Amino acid sequence: MFKRVSLSGSAELFRETSSTPEVLAETDPEPIQAPIHHLPIHREIRPELIPYFDYQLTEAQVQALVDAVQKIKYPHNLKNTAKLSMEEFERLEALRQLLLDGLR
């Protein structure tokens, strides 16, 4: 069996206040002048020049580039970490050189 315990001090929480609270008068704050920033009237806008390159690539070369980008994006998905065959290495080196030559 449990005994009820009265909480000491709880009566003070709910007793009425003896005086009415003092209410402060509301006053409007003084308006603050915002600083004026002078913007330039005329500004020349120069578009950024983006260089474009034209390449004539075979379907196999495009597929090699797509595969390379896929491997770079998702290196954790590589199942085969074996080295390239000499033929594939030379084919990719030729493609790399073709791309570099187009930059010059």
Secondary structure, DSSP 8 states (H G I E B T S, - for coil): -------TTHHHHHS--SS---------------------S-----------------HHHHHHHHHHHHHHH-GGG--------HHHHHHHHHHHHHHHHHH-
